[in-house]
Amino acid sequence: MINAGASLATCYGPVSAQMMSQAENIRLLILDVDGVLSDGLIYMGNNGEELKAFNVRDGYGIRCALTSGIEVAIITGRKAKLVEDRCETLGITHLYQGQSDKMVAFRDLLGKLAIAPENVAYVGDDLIDWPVMAEVGLSVAVADAHPLLIPRADYVTRINGGRGAVREVCDLLLLAQGKLDEAKGQSI
């Protein structure tokens, strides 16, 4: 047994044994989009089209998680066709868009998947994410999250949202569960 105050060396730097213990039990990873899967910037074209950039490293991590038996879901406050398309490409089947109260979608997911809150990790970047983060087994804030969210999170990524923070979380979940070496991803 690892001392609860100890830390483990990872490619992302030292990670507390407590966080790795929490990560060991995660069966569902829930992600926000703006500021987590993307950098939070929204590009608007002249014809009203909305563009966002997604990181292929995050996509690779998500595919590794999915193929290793970790469910992945999206709960986002905005609604955009390109998010549907990204989810389809990655194989994410649990997508909740336009959620002003993310707890509604969270409760729906728990029921659909028959998963207890302590077996869920949530990655967020702003205060709208906190109600769900407060209920899960592992709450994660991206490095550039709102300053009031960071001290509340169980873990803060070393990498900013939209720049590989989701990959960091996926890698740490898989490492904690002993699945990282066998994980199969795809750069998409």
Backbone torsions as a table, in degrees:
resi	resn	phi	psi	omega
1	MET	NA	137.9	-178.9
2	ILE	-87.5	138.9	176.0
3	ASN	-58.8	129.3	-176.6
4	ALA	-58.9	-26.9	179.8
5	GLY	-87.5	-6.1	-177.6
6	ALA	-75.8	165.6	174.1
7	SER	-129.1	156.1	-179.8
8	LEU	-111.9	140.4	177.8
9	ALA	-78.8	130.6	175.4
10	THR	-133.2	172.0	177.3
11	CYS	-65.7	-13.1	178.5
12	TYR	-99.6	7.3	-176.8
13	GLY	102.6	-177.0	-178.7
14	PRO	-66.7	137.9	178.0
15	VAL	-126.8	134.7	-176.7
16	SER	-63.1	145.5	176.8
17	ALA	-61.6	-32.9	178.3
18	GLN	-61.8	-45.4	179.6
19	MET	-63.9	-42.1	-179.8
20	MET	-65.8	-34.4	176.5
21	SER	-65.3	-41.4	176.5
22	GLN	-63.6	-42.3	-177.2
23	ALA	-65.5	-27.2	-178.3
24	GLU	-61.2	-27.7	-174.8
25	ASN	-100.1	5.1	-175.1
26	ILE	-78.1	129.1	178.1
27	ARG	-118.0	-12.7	179.5
28	LEU	-138.7	127.8	175.7
29	LEU	-110.5	119.9	178.0
30	ILE	-107.4	134.3	-177.8
31	LEU	-123.2	142.2	165.1
32	ASP	-82.0	169.8	179.0
33	VAL	-103.9	-70.6	-174.6
34	ASP	-67.4	118.1	-178.7
35	GLY	93.3	-8.6	177.9
36	VAL	-119.7	-66.1	175.1
37	LEU	-78.6	-25.5	174.4
38	SER	-120.0	171.0	-178.9
39	ASP	-79.8	1.8	178.7
40	GLY	92.8	-9.5	177.3
41	LEU	-83.4	141.1	176.3
42	ILE	-119.8	122.0	178.8
43	TYR	-97.7	128.2	-179.1
44	MET	-111.6	125.7	177.5
45	GLY	-82.9	168.9	-179.4
46	ASN	-60.7	-27.0	-179.5
47	ASN	-97.6	15.8	177.1
48	GLY	86.0	0.8	179.6
49	GLU	-70.8	145.4	-178.3
50	GLU	-107.0	133.9	179.0
51	LEU	-124.6	144.3	174.2
52	LYS	-138.6	154.5	174.8
53	ALA	-104.2	135.7	176.2
54	PHE	-117.3	146.0	-176.9
55	ASN	-91.9	129.3	-179.5
56	VAL	-65.7	-27.1	176.6
57	ARG	-64.3	-39.2	175.4
58	ASP	-62.5	-42.9	178.2
59	GLY	-60.0	-41.7	178.4
60	TYR	-62.0	-45.4	179.0
61	GLY	-62.0	-41.6	178.6
62	ILE	-62.9	-44.7	178.0
63	ARG	-61.7	-40.3	177.1
64	CYS	-61.1	-44.2	179.5
65	ALA	-62.0	-48.6	-178.4
66	LEU	-61.0	-44.5	-178.3
67	THR	-74.6	-10.5	177.5
68	SER	-100.6	7.7	175.1
69	GLY	93.0	9.4	175.8
70	ILE	-97.2	120.8	176.4
71	GLU	-69.0	147.4	176.6
72	VAL	-127.8	135.1	179.4
73	ALA	-134.4	156.4	176.3
74	ILE	-118.1	131.1	169.3
75	ILE	-128.6	115.6	-176.1
76	THR	-133.9	149.4	-179.6
77	GLY	-77.3	-27.2	-179.4
78	ARG	-94.8	168.7	177.5
79	LYS	-129.3	126.9	-179.6
80	ALA	-152.2	136.2	178.8
81	LYS	-59.5	-36.0	-177.8
82	LEU	-65.5	-26.1	175.3
83	VAL	-70.4	-41.2	174.6
84	GLU	-57.3	-45.9	-178.9
85	ASP	-62.8	-42.9	179.6
86	ARG	-63.3	-43.2	178.8
87	CYS	-62.1	-42.5	178.8
88	GLU	-61.4	-44.3	179.1
89	THR	-60.4	-40.9	-176.8
90	LEU	-82.1	-16.7	-177.2
91	GLY	88.2	19.8	176.7
92	ILE	-84.3	118.8	-176.8
93	THR	-102.5	-10.2	-179.6
94	HIS	-105.0	96.4	-176.6
95	LEU	-125.6	123.5	177.2
96	TYR	-123.8	110.4	179.0
97	GLN	-110.0	160.3	177.3
98	GLY	66.5	33.7	-175.6
99	GLN	-94.8	102.3	176.4
100	SER	-77.9	-25.1	174.3
101	ASP	-121.9	98.9	-174.5
102	LYS	-70.1	-16.3	177.9
103	MET	-64.1	-32.2	179.3
104	VAL	-62.2	-49.1	179.0
105	ALA	-65.5	-39.9	179.0
106	PHE	-58.5	-49.0	179.7
107	ARG	-62.6	-39.3	177.9
108	ASP	-61.4	-44.3	178.8
109	LEU	-61.4	-45.1	179.7
110	LEU	-57.6	-42.8	179.4
111	GLY	-67.7	-46.7	-178.6
112	LYS	-61.1	-41.7	-174.2
113	LEU	-96.1	-3.5	-178.0
114	ALA	51.3	49.9	-179.6
115	ILE	-116.2	137.8	177.2
116	ALA	-80.2	148.7	-179.2
117	PRO	-53.9	-33.6	-178.7
118	GLU	-69.7	-11.1	177.3
119	ASN	-101.5	19.1	-178.1
120	VAL	-119.4	138.7	169.1
121	ALA	-112.5	143.3	178.9
122	TYR	-130.2	132.1	177.4
123	VAL	-112.2	121.8	-178.6
124	GLY	-135.8	174.2	-179.0
125	ASP	-135.7	-7.6	-175.4
126	ASP	-145.2	173.7	-172.9
127	LEU	-63.7	-26.5	177.1
128	ILE	-62.3	-22.0	-179.1
129	ASP	-83.2	-19.7	-172.2
130	TRP	-59.6	-43.2	-178.7
131	PRO	-54.1	-41.4	177.7
132	VAL	-72.6	-43.6	-179.4
133	MET	-57.0	-34.2	-178.7
134	ALA	-69.9	-16.2	-175.7
135	GLU	-100.9	-14.8	-171.0
136	VAL	-92.2	168.1	179.4
137	GLY	-73.4	-25.7	178.8
138	LEU	-144.8	109.5	178.1
139	SER	-99.4	132.0	-176.4
140	VAL	-126.3	132.4	171.9
141	ALA	-110.7	139.5	174.9
142	VAL	-72.4	158.9	-173.6
143	ALA	-55.7	-34.7	-178.1
144	ASP	-102.5	29.2	178.0
145	ALA	-67.9	167.3	175.8
146	HIS	-54.8	136.7	-176.5
147	PRO	-57.0	-26.6	178.3
148	LEU	-79.0	-18.6	-179.7
149	LEU	-83.5	-35.2	-173.2
150	ILE	-55.9	-49.9	-178.1
151	PRO	-69.8	-15.2	179.5
152	ARG	-83.8	-21.5	-174.0
153	ALA	-77.2	149.0	174.1
154	ASP	-70.1	-31.5	-178.0
155	TYR	-145.1	140.6	175.4
156	VAL	-118.7	125.4	-178.9
157	THR	-65.6	157.0	174.3
158	ARG	-83.8	-18.2	-174.5
159	ILE	-108.5	142.6	179.5
160	ASN	-69.1	158.3	175.0
161	GLY	-59.8	139.5	180.0
162	GLY	78.4	0.4	-176.9
163	ARG	-120.5	11.3	-179.3
164	GLY	117.6	8.3	179.2
165	ALA	-62.4	-38.7	179.8
166	VAL	-66.3	-39.3	176.5
167	ARG	-60.2	-42.8	177.8
168	GLU	-56.3	-47.9	-179.5
169	VAL	-64.0	-46.1	179.2
170	CYS	-59.1	-45.5	179.2
171	ASP	-59.8	-43.8	-178.4
172	LEU	-68.1	-37.8	175.4
173	LEU	-61.7	-47.1	-178.8
174	LEU	-66.4	-38.1	176.7
175	LEU	-62.3	-47.2	-179.3
176	ALA	-62.0	-30.9	-177.8
177	GLN	-94.4	4.1	179.2
178	GLY	69.3	26.4	-176.1
179	LYS	-114.5	-0.6	-171.9
180	LEU	-63.7	-43.7	-176.2
181	ASP	-66.1	-29.1	-178.1
182	GLU	-96.9	-5.9	-175.8
183	ALA	-62.1	140.2	-179.7
184	LYS	-116.9	115.5	179.1
185	GLY	-114.7	-169.1	177.6
186	GLN	-159.5	134.1	-179.3
187	SER	-77.9	89.9	179.5
188	ILE	-134.6	NA	NA
